[in-house]
Structure formats: C-alpha cells, structure tokens
Amino acid sequence: MKAKDSLKQFFGIKTEEKLQRGKEKPGNKIKDLVKNLLFALIGALIIKTFFLESSRVPTGSMEGTVLVGDFVLVNKVIYGSSTPRNIPFTNISLPFYTFPAYREPQRGEVVVFDYPGNSDELNSPVIWSYVKRLIGLPGDTVQIKDKVLFVNGKEYRRPPHIQYVDPGTRLAGINDTDIFPQGAPWNRDNYGPLTVPKKGDVIKLNSANIEQWRTIIDREFSARVVNVSDGQITISGKPVSSYTLKKDYYFMMGDNRDNSADSRYWGFVPRDKIIGRAEIIYWSWDPSIPFYELFNLLGSVRLGRIARLIE
C-alpha cells in the first residue's frame, strides 16, 4: 500500500478504490429501503401486539380524566398481552392466546377493553376499544345511592377528575328503560345492589332471572345455547337448574357519570375482553376539526395534556 493511501486510511479518508467499490446500484438502494421499511413494520407490529398500543378516546364518557381527542398509550403487558384479536382494519375476530399477566386488574384503574356488546347481543357487530374506570372486581357488590357510589357497602373514593353534568338526581324506584339487567327498578343515579360474577359462581336459574343470565351464558359458549320452553331452561339442549360460570367479570364506569354508557347499561366485561391499562396521554387535539383544515387542527393541539399520566 502506498504511503499516501496509508495516511488517508489512518484519517478515515476513503481511497479512490474504496469509493469505486462503495458505489451502489440504484436497485440495491431500493432493496435496502424496502428491507428497512419491512423490519420497521415488523418491529412496530410486535410492539403493538405484545407491549404497547395506542387508543384514541372517541367519546366524553371519561371527560375530566381523558378528553375526546386524547390519544393514550395502553400497557398490554401488565394484564397479559395476547396474540392478535382481530384481522387489522377489519371487524373479523380471531381466536387468540393470552400470555400470563404480571398482575390482575385492580379496582380504580383506568382500563382499555373490547366492548362486549349490548346486554342482548352475543357479540358487538363492530370492534370498539372502550376506556373506562374499573369499579367492581369479580365478587364485589356495586351500588349507587343518589349518585354516591358504594362498593361492598363502603363509599368508594371519588376519582380526582370525576364530574356530573346533570345537577338533578333521578329518584330511586324509577327505572331507566335501558338499564342492566333488563327490567331492574334502577337508574343511573340509584342503582343496585348488584354483585359482579366471578369464575366458579354457581347461578341458580329460574324463569325470573334467566333473561339476566341468558346472554352471559351464551357468550361463554360463543353461541346461542340457552333456550326456554314451557318453563324448562336448557343449555345446549340439556335441562338445567343452575350454571357454573367459566370466567371472571368486571364492572366498568365512566368518570363523566351522567354522560357515560357503561356497565350500568350494557353489563359486565369478561376478563378476556380487557386489553390493558391506560398509562399516559401522548397526544391531544380537537377531533371536531377536519384533517383538510390542517393548520387549524395543529393549532388545536393541547400541549398541556401531552405526557400527562392517567390516574
């Protein structure tokens, strides 16, 4: 090697020979770009599937804690991440496997879950991710008296940003027509007591309560298996007088108590519908501004909400 080339190598200057070798064909650059994009996509899918997920808040049911237009990061590891639950960008559900949880959901946490459907639906026709506060654990008894929430007979602490938009209180004994369970003499302000079912509970079935449990049992079989004929209750064609639950269930409520469609209206959330815990707001803007008004949309960014922890 010439002394001149040795000096160039020492100082990190490429020799003419190396420059010639380093020239890449345009096709190679495109291949490298595609390869890098593919690796980035795979990495993003792995993170989204098993570790963190983004969720956009679509309604004001948690207003005060999270707002419409907030984007939150969801910790999926803490409750046990899972394989994909549906084909991306579709409402086609997939069989999925849930990995062991770091710990179980706790009362008072803000959680993200797949909406189970209305109280009379086997499944929701559209896959929605809801953000609510976990109020009742499996086995808990939930009751609301004149807007005051009680869990297991004790007044439950109020979340820091809870709000009531209606100054009035609906009287006890006057039922909301869409309340859960159907026909109960309750409303949003005077509700229960209602016990949240847990795995292993033996439910005595009769003509008075079968409608409360019909959809819950059907969902555990992923099919319509409960029938009532001439006063006889059958499950998968077999006469029964009781049923042992296979899953744990949870009771969810929004912090915007007077403007929240939650477990008071559509019932319990099974454990396998829970995706993760909402951790932090990473972006927030006014979703009512259309994307084609880009400058106005960017001007609506709520800088004070970005990086805010959810409690």
N, C-alpha and C positions, 0 to 999 in steps of 0.2 A: 504494500500500500504506500502510495506517495505520502511524503511528509505533509504536503498541503491538505490532502484528504484526511489525514490523521488529525490535524488541527480542527478541521471542520466537524469531524465526528466528536471530538472532545467537547466542543462548544455547542453540540446539538444541531449543527447545520447540515442539512441533507446534501449529499453529493449528487452530482448530475445523474449518476447511475441509479441511485435510490429514488430520485424524483421521477425518472422514467418508469421504474418498477411500480411506483405508487400511483401512477395514473390509472384510474378506473374507467372501465367502460360504462356508458350510461345505463345499460341493462343491469349491471351489478349494483349500481346505486339504487335503482328501483327495487331490486330484490331485497337489499338491506333495509330499505324503508318499509317495505311490506312486512318483512320479518320482525322489525322492531315494533311496528304497529300491532302485529299479531301477539307478540309477547306482552305488550302493554295491555291489550284487550283481555288476554287470559288472566293476567295478574289482577286486573280490575274485577273480573268476574269471580275470581277466588275470594278476594276481599269482600265483595258484596254478598256472596253466598254464605261465607262462613264467619265473617268477623264484624263488619260494619255495613249498615245500609242507610241510605238517605230516604227520608219520608217527608212529604210535603203536607202541611196542615191545610185541609180543604174547607173546614167549617169553623164556626166560632164557639163550638161546644166546650173548648178548654180556654176560652178567652180570659185574659188576666195572666194565665201561666204561659200559654203559647197562643199566638195570634194567627188568623188567616193570612197566609203568605209567608209564614215561618217555614224554614227547612231545617229539619232536625236530624242529627246523627243517632242511629239506633245501635246499641250494643247487643249483638246477637249471641255472643259467647256466654254471657252471664247466665242466661236461662237455657242454654243448649242450642247451638246452631243446628241447621238442618240442611239436607240436600234440597235442591230447588223444589218449591211447592207448586209451581205452575210454569208453563211454557212462556218465556219472556214476551211481553207486549200482547198477551192474549189472556182470556178468561178460562183457559183449559187447564184444569188442575192435574197435578201429577202425584203418584204415590211418593212419599218422601220418608227419609230416615232422620230421626232426631238424635244428635250426639249428646253424651252426658252433660248435664248442666253443672256450672260452677256452683250455683245455689238456686233455690226455688224463688219465684216471685214473692215479694213481701208487700204487706199492706201499706198503702200510701205512696207506692212508686208509680211514676207515670210510665205506662207501658204502651207498646205498639202491638196490635194483633190483627189478624184477619177477621173481618166482620163475619159472624156466623150465619147471618140471615135473619129475617123477621121470625117472630116466635112460631109461625105456622109454616115456615119454609124448611125443606130438607137441607138446602144449601142456598147461599146467596147467589143469584144469577150473575153477579158481577163481583170480581175480586177487589175488595176495598181494604186498605190498611187504615185502621182507626187508631187515634191517640186518645187515651182516657186515663183516669187515675184508678188504680186498683183499690177498691174499698173493702170487699169481702173475700176472705180466703175460704178454701174448702172447709165446711163445718161451721163457719161464722153465721151469726144471725144479724141481719141488717134491718134497721127500722128508721123511719123518718117521722118526726113529730113536729108539726108546724115549722117545717124547713130545717129543723135541727136533726143532724144525723147521729144515730146511735149504732154501735157495733158491739154485740154481745152484752147489751144492756148498759153500756157506758157511752157517754157523749164522746164522739170522735173529734179529734183535733181538726180545726179548720185549716186547710192549705193557705199559705200566705197570700195568694192572689185570687182566692175564691170570690165570686161575685153573684149577686142576684139582681136581675134586671127588672123583675116584677115586684113592686113593693107589697102587693097583696098576697094573701095566703089562701090556698084552696082548702075548704073545710073538710075535716075528717068525715068519712062516710059517703062523700060524693065522689064517685069513681070517674076516672078518665076512661073513655071507651077503648083506647088503645093500650091500656096498661098491661103489664105482665105480672102474674098469669092472667089470662083472659077471664073476665068476669069477677075478678077480685074487687072488693069495695074500697079501692085505694086510688090515690092520685099522686102527682109528683111531690107534693108538699107533706102529705100524710100517707106513708107507705109502710106496709109490713105489719108485724114482723115476718121476715122470710128467711129461712135457713138455706145457705148455699150448699148444694150437694157435694159429697166427696166420694172418691173411689171406695167401693165396698159397702156403701149405704144400701140397705135393703128397703125398697119402696113398696109399701102395701098399695096395691092398685084396686080401685073400685070405680063405679060409674061417676062418682062425684069428683074424682081427681084425675081421671085418665087423660083429659084434654090438657092438663098442665104438664103431664109427663110424656105424652104421645110423641111429640117432635124430638124431645131429648133422647128417648129410646131409639126412635128411627135413625137419628144421626149417629148413634153408636154402632148401628149396623150399616150405615151409609145406604139405607134403602127404607122404603115404607113397609114396615113389618108388623106394625100394631093395627089390629082390627077389633071392632066391637060389633057383635051381632047377637041380638036377643039377650042383651045384658051380659054376654060372655066375652071376656077380653082374651085375645090370643096374640102371641108373638111368634111370627114365622109359622103360623098355623097351629101352635100348641097352646092349649088353655093355660092361663097363668092367673095367680092372685097376687104375685109380688115380682119384683125385678131387682137384681143387684147391679148397681152402677159400675161401669168399667173405667170411668175417667174421673179426674178431679175437675171442679168447675170454679169459676171466679165471677165476682160481681163488680162491674165497672161503672163509674160515673164521671161526667164532665165537671170541671170546676165552675163552668158557667151554668149553674144548677137549673135555672129557669129556662134555659135555651139549649138543652142537650138531649139528643136521642141516645139513650144508654140502656143499661141493664134493667132500668125501671120499665122500659117499653119493649125490648126485644129479648130479654132474658140473660141467661148465664153464658159465659165464654169458656169453652173446654180448654184444658191445658195445652193441647196440641195446636191450638189456634194462636197462641201467644208467640210473637216473633222475637221481641227483645225489649230492653229498657231504653226510653228516650233520655239521652245524656246531655246534649248541648245543641243550641241553635247556631248553625254555621252560616246562615244567610236569611235575609228577610227583606221583603219589599211588598208593594201594594199589588196584589194579583188582579185587581179590577182594571188595571191599565193594560191595554193590549200590547203585544210584542211589537207591532208595527210602529208604535209610539215609543221607540227605544229610548230616546233621551229622557222623556217623561218617566218611563219605567225605571231607568237608572237613577233618576232624581228622587225616586220614592224609596230608595234603599234606606232601611232603618239601621243606621250604623250602631246605634246604642244597643241593639238587640243581638248583634253578631258576637259570637263567642260567649253568650250567656248560658250558664249552666241551668238545667231544668230541675226544679225541686218541688 
